[in-house]
Amino acid sequence: MDYAQEFLNEVSRFGDVVFAADPEATVPSCPGWTMTQLFRHVGRGNRWSAQIVGDRMDTALDPREVREGRPPADDGGARQWLVDGGQALLDAVGSTGADTPVWTFTGPQRADWWVRRRLHEVLVHRADAALAAGVGFEVDGAVAADAISEWLGLAAMLSPGIGESSVHLHATEDGLGSEGEWLITGKAFAHEHAKADAAVRGSAADLLLITTNRRAVADADVEVFGDEQVLQSWLAGSKL
């Protein structure tokens, strides 16, 4: 997957949803936020990661110290600020070197770690914006599947409440192969098909929405097998 191009594409798609919506609309999946606050969070987050990479930081950056961290007041300027912030991250990786270690909230990682991370951060927040605006959320199956894998990796490191029960996720898109299946046992997961305490089958997009707690299982177009309470406990315990 070309993470850099997918990231730029996703930044643009996020902007399309946000600028077509009411800026004061509430975002239910991000309690207390309006669409404007969601936009600023995403745009500043891209510039935050770009500054970490570009300055080769080995400690966390205070979001209040992000250079050009506030968007212009006009829509045109704000939209360009969003786009430029995405490009700034790619430029920073290019100038710093993709394999240069920099700070991340998971410990030191390669600089290009941030491109994949920001791709999926923006993707999930586009889902937040789409759900708030009442519009459709579409995403390529391979991108959604990679987002699920990345999310599971982060949850394993950062979520203290994951139990030991097993959950199997199965994406229904053609062509994903093993990348569209996840067997999760405790904090570990593998791309394989096997029986689990609970299983969910549906599109990668729907699986992404439920695993990131953006959509309730009952509201998603998925099939659930086995012990649904195990599934609900896992979802509650894997929140980030």
Protein Blocks (a to p, Z undefined) as FASTA:
>chain_A
ZZklmmmmmmmmmmmmmmmpcfkbccfklghiafklmmmmmmmmmmmmmmmmmnopabdc
dfklpghkbccfbfklmmmmmmmmmmmmmmmmmmnopklccddfebpadfklmmmmmmmm
mmmmmmmmmmmnopacdddfklmmmmmmmmmmmmmmmmmkbcfbdcddddfbehklmmlg
ccdehjbccddddddfbdcdddfklmmmmmnopacfklpccddehjfklmmmmmmmmpZZ
